[in-house]
């Protein structure tokens, strides 16, 4: 499952794109261009789907968007009309494009391929942090060689935090990242899962998950995640 943020000022088109992409079990949100930067920072999507079907210059709009997102590097799939296809080569930094009107199956495949190309996290099987080993193939976690019994959400939460050591995440961001944009539960859900994870993984002298008062949680930099080959 991927996390896609649609940037468009057209509600009807955005809803149609959202329905097509969600059919792949993706988590999708759309916002207008004025809210793009704030949404990207808060929601941290995997890829952007940018609607460039406009009357004016698509090059100018794209350059402005890139300027606004100066230090936010996200792969972007752009949607353009058939009569503007020659302008694609002027859009620096895009990852892929699709021509409107689009075929829903083609859109699904382009999103899928782009997500695979920019898949978050390690592509190796094992991640080792201190005395914890995460097996990404089997979705299993061991501590000191002993297997843990984790729910899927506990596993996903642990993996996400462990592969972003030192970064502080608010409860809202973690809720979005693990439970998806459309989850309506409260942030208390995050606290409960963090508590359960701590009980299961923090043994002996190891302490991994730190509470940042008034903000959220971080995976301590004392145990930086690294990929190992077994």
C-alpha positions as CSV (number, residue, x, y, z in Angstrom):
1,X,0.0,0.0,0.0
2,X,1.3,3.4,-0.9
3,X,0.5,6.9,0.2
4,X,-0.5,9.3,-2.6
5,X,-1.2,13.0,-2.4
6,X,-3.1,14.5,-5.3
7,X,-2.4,18.2,-6.0
8,X,-5.3,19.7,-8.0
9,X,-7.8,22.5,-7.9
10,X,-10.5,20.4,-9.5
11,X,-12.7,18.5,-7.0
12,X,-14.4,16.3,-9.5
13,X,-11.2,15.2,-11.2
14,X,-9.5,14.7,-7.8
15,X,-12.3,12.5,-6.6
16,X,-12.1,10.4,-9.8
17,X,-8.4,10.0,-9.5
18,X,-8.7,9.1,-5.8
19,X,-11.3,6.3,-6.6
20,X,-9.0,4.9,-9.3
21,X,-5.9,4.8,-7.1
22,X,-7.7,3.6,-3.9
23,X,-8.8,0.5,-5.9
24,X,-5.2,-0.7,-5.4
25,X,-5.6,-0.4,-1.6
26,X,-3.6,2.8,-1.6
27,X,-4.2,5.6,0.9
28,X,-5.1,8.8,-1.0
29,X,-5.6,12.4,-0.1
30,X,-6.1,15.5,-2.3
31,X,-5.5,19.2,-1.7
32,X,-5.4,22.4,-3.8
33,X,-2.1,23.9,-4.8
34,X,-2.2,26.7,-2.2
35,X,-2.2,24.0,0.5
36,X,0.5,21.8,-1.1
37,X,3.5,22.6,1.0
38,X,1.6,22.2,4.3
39,X,0.0,19.0,3.3
40,X,3.3,17.4,2.1
41,X,5.1,18.4,5.3
42,X,2.2,17.1,7.6
43,X,1.2,14.0,5.6
44,X,4.6,12.9,4.2
45,X,3.2,11.0,1.1
46,X,5.2,8.5,-0.9
47,X,4.5,10.2,-4.2
48,X,2.7,13.2,-5.6
49,X,0.1,13.1,-8.4
50,X,0.1,16.6,-9.9
51,X,-2.8,17.8,-12.0
52,X,-1.3,20.1,-14.7
53,X,-4.4,20.3,-16.9
54,X,-4.6,24.1,-16.8
55,X,-5.2,26.9,-19.3
56,X,-2.0,28.8,-18.5
57,X,1.7,27.7,-18.6
58,X,2.2,24.2,-17.1
59,X,5.9,25.0,-17.0
60,X,5.5,28.1,-14.9
61,X,3.1,26.3,-12.5
62,X,5.5,23.4,-12.2
63,X,8.5,25.7,-11.5
64,X,6.6,27.6,-8.9
65,X,5.6,24.3,-7.2
66,X,9.2,23.1,-7.2
67,X,10.4,26.4,-5.8
68,X,7.9,26.1,-3.0
69,X,9.0,22.6,-2.3
70,X,12.7,23.5,-2.4
71,X,13.9,21.1,0.2
72,X,11.0,18.5,0.0
73,X,12.0,15.9,-2.4
74,X,9.1,13.7,-3.5
75,X,8.6,11.7,-6.7
76,X,5.9,13.2,-8.9
77,X,3.6,11.8,-11.5
78,X,2.1,14.6,-13.5
79,X,-1.2,14.5,-15.4
80,X,-1.3,16.6,-18.6
81,X,-3.6,17.0,-21.6
82,X,-2.7,15.4,-24.9
83,X,-2.1,18.8,-26.6
84,X,0.6,19.8,-24.1
85,X,2.6,16.6,-24.3
86,X,5.5,18.3,-26.1
87,X,6.0,20.5,-23.0
88,X,6.9,17.4,-20.9
89,X,10.6,17.8,-21.6
90,X,10.5,21.2,-20.0
91,X,9.3,19.9,-16.7
92,X,12.5,19.3,-14.8
93,X,12.4,16.8,-12.0
94,X,9.2,14.9,-12.7
95,X,9.3,11.1,-12.2
96,X,6.7,10.1,-14.8
97,X,3.6,11.5,-16.6
98,X,0.2,10.3,-17.8
99,X,-1.9,11.8,-20.6
100,X,-5.5,13.0,-19.9
101,X,-8.0,11.5,-20.6
102,X,-6.3,8.6,-19.0
103,X,-7.0,4.9,-18.9
104,X,-7.7,3.9,-15.3
105,X,-5.7,0.7,-15.7
106,X,-2.7,2.6,-17.0
107,X,-2.9,5.1,-14.1
108,X,-3.0,2.2,-11.6
109,X,0.1,0.6,-13.2
110,X,2.0,3.9,-13.3
111,X,1.3,4.5,-9.7
112,X,2.3,1.0,-8.8
113,X,5.5,1.1,-10.7
114,X,6.4,4.5,-9.2
115,X,5.8,3.3,-5.7
116,X,7.9,0.3,-6.3
117,X,10.8,2.4,-7.7
118,X,10.7,4.7,-4.7
119,X,9.8,2.2,-2.1
120,X,10.5,3.5,1.4
121,X,12.9,1.7,3.6
122,X,15.4,-1.1,3.0
123,X,15.1,-3.5,0.1
124,X,17.2,-6.0,2.1
125,X,15.6,-8.7,4.1
126,X,16.9,-8.0,7.6
127,X,17.2,-4.8,9.6
128,X,19.2,-4.9,12.9
129,X,18.9,-2.4,15.7
130,X,20.7,-3.2,18.9
131,X,19.3,-6.6,20.0
132,X,16.3,-6.4,17.6
133,X,16.2,-8.0,14.2
134,X,13.3,-7.2,11.8
135,X,12.7,-9.8,9.1
136,X,11.0,-7.8,6.3
137,X,10.2,-10.9,4.3
138,X,8.4,-12.8,7.0
139,X,7.1,-9.8,8.9
140,X,8.8,-11.2,12.0
141,X,10.7,-9.6,14.9
142,X,13.2,-11.1,17.3
143,X,14.8,-9.7,20.5
144,X,18.0,-11.5,21.6
145,X,17.1,-14.2,19.2
146,X,13.6,-14.8,20.7
147,X,10.6,-14.2,18.5
148,X,8.0,-11.6,19.4
149,X,4.3,-11.8,19.0
150,X,3.3,-8.5,17.3
151,X,0.1,-7.3,15.7
152,X,0.5,-6.1,12.1
153,X,0.1,-2.4,13.2
154,X,2.7,-2.9,16.0
155,X,5.1,-4.4,13.4
156,X,4.5,-1.6,10.9
157,X,4.9,1.1,13.6
158,X,8.2,-0.5,14.8
159,X,9.6,-0.8,11.3
160,X,8.7,2.8,10.5
161,X,10.3,4.2,13.6
162,X,13.3,2.0,13.3
163,X,14.1,3.0,9.7
164,X,13.8,6.7,10.6
165,X,16.1,6.9,13.7
166,X,16.4,10.3,15.3
167,X,13.4,11.8,13.6
168,X,10.6,13.1,15.9
169,X,7.1,12.2,14.7
170,X,3.9,13.7,16.0
171,X,1.0,11.3,16.9
172,X,-0.9,12.7,13.9
173,X,1.9,11.9,11.5
174,X,2.3,8.4,12.9
175,X,-1.5,7.9,12.7
176,X,-1.5,8.9,9.0
177,X,1.6,6.8,8.2
178,X,0.5,3.6,9.8
179,X,-3.3,3.7,9.8
180,X,-3.8,5.8,6.7
181,X,-5.5,9.0,5.7
182,X,-9.0,7.6,6.1
183,X,-8.6,6.3,9.6
184,X,-10.9,8.1,12.0
185,X,-9.6,6.9,15.3
186,X,-8.0,9.3,17.8
187,X,-4.3,9.8,18.4
188,X,-4.7,7.7,21.6
189,X,-4.4,4.7,19.3
190,X,-0.7,5.7,18.7
191,X,0.0,5.9,22.5
192,X,-1.5,2.5,23.1
193,X,0.5,0.8,20.4
194,X,3.7,2.6,21.5
195,X,3.1,1.4,25.1
196,X,2.7,-2.2,23.9
197,X,5.8,-2.0,21.7
198,X,7.9,-0.7,24.6
199,X,6.8,-3.6,26.7
200,X,7.7,-6.1,24.1
201,X,11.0,-4.8,22.7
202,X,12.7,-2.9,25.5
203,X,14.6,-5.5,27.5
204,X,17.7,-5.2,29.6
205,X,19.8,-2.1,28.9
206,X,18.0,-1.3,25.7
207,X,15.6,1.6,25.4
208,X,14.6,2.5,21.9
209,X,11.4,4.7,21.8
210,X,11.7,8.1,23.4
211,X,8.8,10.4,24.2
212,X,9.4,14.0,23.2
213,X,7.1,15.9,25.5
214,X,4.5,18.0,23.8
215,X,5.5,16.6,20.4
216,X,5.4,12.9,19.9
217,X,7.9,10.0,19.6
218,X,11.4,9.3,18.2
219,X,13.5,6.2,17.8
220,X,16.6,6.9,19.8
221,X,19.8,7.6,17.8
222,X,21.7,5.4,20.2
223,X,20.6,2.4,18.2
224,X,20.7,3.4,14.6
225,X,19.0,1.0,12.2
226,X,21.3,-0.7,9.7
227,X,20.8,-3.4,7.1
228,X,22.7,-6.6,7.6
229,X,23.0,-9.7,5.4
230,X,22.5,-13.0,7.0
